[in-house]
Amino acid sequence: MNARERLLTTLRHQEPDRVPIDLGGTDVSSICTRAYIDLMEWLGRDPEPINSVNLIEQLPALDEAFLKEDIRADVRQIRENPPSNWVLDIQTVGAYYEFENEFGLGLRMPKEGGHYFDLVRHPLQELTHDALRNYRWPDPTDPSRWAGVGQRAKALYENTDYGLVVGAIFGGGPFEFSQYLRGMENFLMDLVLSPLLADALMERITEFLIESFSCMLREVGSYIQVIMICDDIATQHGPMISPELYRSRIKPLQARLIRTIKAQTDAYVMYHGCGATKEFLPDFIEMGVDIFNPVQVGAVGLEDTAALKREFGRELTFWGGACDNQQVLPFGTVAEVRAETKRRIDDLAPGGGYVFCPIHNIQNFVPPENIMAMFEVAHEYGIY
């Protein structure tokens, strides 16, 4: 069974020869730059050079030989290009590196010991209807974004047997991206104090995302097997907003986006949502979500992966959940990593409907021996 057949078999909730494996097939199932460099040194390999996109996201371009030989990953990612009218310009401002992205968001990372660029400026921090009307959205139809994307997807589809995944374009849904543009605290208050403005912003973001995904799918829709959307709606301990507010105001927008995607491709839809999302899994199923990621086992309600599989495993494929990424993977011994990983495979793999991958990106300073132990267990215990 080849990689694509393996992926499609598990997505049909049937058992392939072994669990499919993902590392770097999305922007939320990869490995951070420092951890990757340390791992390559530990393996005696040379890492791929870090380019500007990797610098922003702190996610490297993974070495193909490493993915193919060491990890034996079954999926690869298809991404859009940078726009033609924006150039990355990282400035040094005091003790920080700073830049402004194409949305006008200001991002900053400490020069000493920094690992990520954090949002520090929001273009719609002062939100009015006029400000929303006058805000200059990036152009999702810019031909430079999509130049060669279809050809790359076609080449991978025809010349390799990998499963192909489109990651979440622009990295957020109507709820999450509103927080980027407005500021998290401001937008959460808007939902209650200024509902008309909040809804107008989410509506405009939904239209923007629909246009963006449609552009991508015109290029790659016949070649891909999975397409991801993102919208974080929970914290580690529970919903970020009331379930009633989610179902009345946000879920309809997400559902419209999913319907639009499914009308243009036969690919399965993956919903990426961090945190304690168990309460919303029936909503995701109702909207047409096929795959749930990242299965954050340290979050409330997701600890018992066997119960999760029993309750939702007929409708959802679980993509993630490989090993507790907050305690065991970074701080445990190799033996503890192996035991934890075996437990999650035992819980989630039976009957198909499971793709093995890290719970979100492997963070900096995770021991290389723990990373490799996790993937070794996938090959040892992921056999059907």
C-alpha positions, 0 to 999 in steps of 0.5 A, spaced: 500 500 500 502 506 498 502 513 502 496 516 498 492 509 498 494 509 506 491 516 507 485 515 503 484 508 506 484 511 513 480 517 511 474 512 509 475 509 516 478 503 514 484 499 516 490 500 512 497 496 512 499 501 518 497 508 520 499 514 516 504 518 518 505 526 518 510 531 519 510 538 516 504 536 512 501 542 515 503 548 518 501 545 525 504 539 524 511 540 523 517 542 527 520 549 530 527 551 527 531 550 533 528 543 534 529 541 527 537 543 527 538 540 533 535 533 531 539 534 524 545 535 528 543 529 532 542 525 526 548 527 523 545 530 517 545 537 514 539 541 515 535 545 509 537 552 509 532 557 512 529 562 508 525 568 509 518 564 510 521 559 515 524 565 519 517 568 520 513 562 522 519 559 525 518 552 521 523 550 517 523 546 510 524 539 512 529 535 508 526 530 503 530 525 505 529 525 512 522 525 511 522 519 506 527 515 510 527 517 517 520 519 518 517 515 512 511 521 512 505 519 508 503 526 506 506 533 503 503 540 503 501 545 498 502 552 499 500 558 496 506 563 494 507 570 497 504 576 494 507 580 489 506 587 492 509 585 499 516 584 501 518 582 508 522 587 511 524 585 518 527 591 522 531 591 528 527 596 533 531 596 540 531 589 543 526 586 538 526 584 530 519 587 527 516 587 521 509 588 518 505 583 514 501 584 508 494 585 513 498 591 516 499 587 523 505 588 527 509 583 529 515 583 534 520 578 536 526 579 542 533 579 539 535 575 545 532 568 546 526 569 542 522 564 538 516 567 535 514 573 532 508 576 537 502 580 534 503 587 537 499 592 533 492 591 530 490 595 524 483 595 526 484 596 533 479 602 533 473 599 529 468 603 526 463 601 520 467 606 516 474 603 518 472 596 516 469 599 509 476 603 508 480 597 510 485 595 505 484 587 504 490 583 501 488 581 494 487 574 494 486 573 486 493 576 485 496 571 480 503 571 483 500 567 489 497 562 485 503 562 479 505 555 479 501 552 485 497 548 480 503 545 476 507 543 483 500 539 485 500 536 479 507 534 479 506 531 486 500 527 484 502 524 478 510 523 480 509 521 487 504 517 491 504 522 497 497 524 500 497 532 498 494 537 503 492 544 503 494 548 509 489 553 512 490 559 507 492 565 511 492 561 518 485 563 521 477 563 521 472 568 522 473 568 529 480 567 530 482 572 524 478 577 527 482 577 533 488 578 529 485 585 526 482 587 532 486 585 538 483 579 542 481 583 548 477 588 543 474 583 539 471 578 545 468 585 548 465 586 541 462 580 540 457 582 546 458 590 546 458 591 539 455 585 536 453 588 529 460 591 528 463 584 530 458 580 525 460 585 520 468 584 521 467 576 521 462 576 515 468 580 511 473 575 513 469 569 511 468 572 504 475 573 504 477 566 506 471 563 501 475 567 495 482 565 497 480 558 498 476 558 491 482 561 488 487 555 491 482 550 489 481 552 482 489 550 481 489 544 486 482 541 487 483 535 483 489 533 486 489 534 493 486 529 498 485 534 504 484 541 505 485 544 512 481 550 515 483 553 522 479 557 527 481 556 535 475 557 539 477 554 546 483 555 551 486 549 555 481 549 560 474 550 556 471 554 550 473 561 549 466 563 548 459 561 550 457 555 546 450 559 545 454 565 542 459 560 538 453 556 535 449 562 533 454 567 530 460 563 528 458 556 526 454 559 521 460 562 517 464 556 518 459 552 515 458 556 509 466 556 508 466 548 509 460 548 504 464 552 499 470 548 499 466 541 498 462 544 492 469 545 489 473 539 491 472 532 493 478 533 498 476 531 506 476 537 510 480 538 516 478 542 522 484 545 526 482 547 533 487 547 539 484 547 546 478 544 550 474 543 543 470 536 545 464 540 546 464 542 539 465 536 536 458 535 534 458 541 531 464 540 527 461 533 524 454 537 523 458 542 519 461 537 514 468 536 518 471 530 516 478 530 520 479 533 527 486 536 529 490 536 533 487 532 538 490 536 544 490 530 549 493 535 555 486 539 554 480 538 558 475 533 555 481 530 550 485 526 555 481 520 554 483 518 547 479 511 547 473 515 550 474 520 544 474 514 539 468 511 541 464 517 541 466 520 535 470 515 531 465 513 526 464 520 524 471 524 525 478 522 523 483 524 528 489 527 526 494 528 531 494 526 538 501 522 538 504 524 544 502 529 550 506 535 547 506 539 553 509 534 558 511 528 556 514 529 549 519 535 552 520 533 559 519 525 559 524 520 558 525 516 552 521 510 555 515 515 558 515 517 550 514 510 548 509 508 553 505 515 552 505 514 544 503 507 544 497 508 548 495 513 544 496 509 538 492 503 541 486 508 543 486 512 536 488 507 531 483 501 531 478 501 525 482 506 521 480 514 522 487 516 524 493 519 522 499 519 526 502 526 527 505 531 533 500 535 537 501 541 534 508 543 532 514 540 536 517 546 540 524 548 540 529 544 545 525 538 545 530 532 546 532 529 539 531 522 542 524 523 544 522 526 537 525 520 534 522 515 539 515 517 538 516 516 530 519 509 532 513 507 536 509 509 530 512 504 525 513 499 531 505 499 534 502 502 528 501 496 524 494 493 523 
